[in-house]
Amino acid sequence: MAEEIKLNSSKLGTQEYWNEFYERELQNFQSNSDDTGECWFDDSDAESKMIQFIADKLEEGEFAKDISFLDLGTGNGHLLFELSQELKEVDDINFTFHGIDYSAESVAFAKDIANKKFPGFSFKFDQIDLLTDTPFLENKFDVLLDKGTLDAIALNQDLINGKRGMDIYAKQVSKMMQKGSILLITSCNFTENELIKVITSETELTEWDQIQYPSFQFGGVQGSTVVSIAFIK
Ligand SMILES: C[S@@+](CC[C@H](N)C(=O)[O-])C[C@H]1O[C@@H](n2cnc3c(N)ncnc32)[C@H](O)[C@@H]1O
């Protein structure tokens, strides 16, 4: 059961933290338009690996039709912006890019970047708490992305209807998926086995594929600092 996995609480698990964080980043961007803010897991090259993973699957014919992307906890929207640039030469498939975040400041920031830097592209950003905003969860998407959002959720031990956020995350996200939808998660707080357990133990999701990172050996145990796993419904 996912309940066995315990992480400590941290300010990174609170909405106040992210509101202040993105308010500051928005101000920085407004005074210097080259500063689009923090790119999480940059040192592991996670963002480009996630984008390459999607591009490869596309080329292998894994996605047969038009693709709707949903970035869960989009922050500055960087992952969606970069993904749109990678896919802009693909002309036989339509893509839609939607980012959600519970921080209003994140949404304002991502929208500002979209308007100023990507005027010809269509992005949608909405303020949504994916753990509680039930009407939104009825939307279905083909590819769902999470870079660091489950990690942030897991750093909050507050209970929602008697359960921790990390224990309801998978069920909530699964509601936004249809048969064949993919959820690609990058995490630095969970090991591969923990992440698989958290996502698959109470949903119809199964592991689909993973991204490889350079690994290290410590105390006889093989590991890497981040994991990216794709799940399919
Ligand atoms: C570590 S940041 C990652 C941001 C972005 N994915 C990136 O890679 O730059 C975690 C993000 O999750 C968002 N977040 C945390 N809990 C959330 C929730 N329950 N619903 C929606 N967004 C959430 C935070 O506001 C923050 O933008």
The ligand as an ORCA input file, in Angstrom:
! r2SCAN-3c Opt
* xyz 0 1
  C       8.282     21.520     -8.031
  S       7.096     22.579     -8.773
  C       7.195     22.013    -10.442
  C       6.635     22.990    -11.420
  C       6.760     22.562    -12.898
  N       6.138     21.294    -13.144
  C       8.206     22.525    -13.321
  O       8.736     21.447    -13.626
  O       8.813     23.600    -13.347
  C       5.544     21.877     -8.206
  C       4.318     22.546     -8.801
  O       3.135     21.841     -8.397
  C       2.109     22.767     -8.099
  N       1.128     22.054     -7.238
  C       1.355     21.505     -6.033
  N       0.235     20.926     -5.551
  C      -0.717     21.090     -6.495
  C      -2.092     20.716     -6.588
  N      -2.704     20.067     -5.598
  N      -2.790     21.024     -7.705
  C      -2.162     21.703     -8.721
  N      -0.872     22.106     -8.683
  C      -0.155     21.801     -7.593
  C       2.871     23.930     -7.454
  O       2.141     25.139     -7.441
  C       4.113     23.995     -8.345
  O       3.896     24.798     -9.478
*
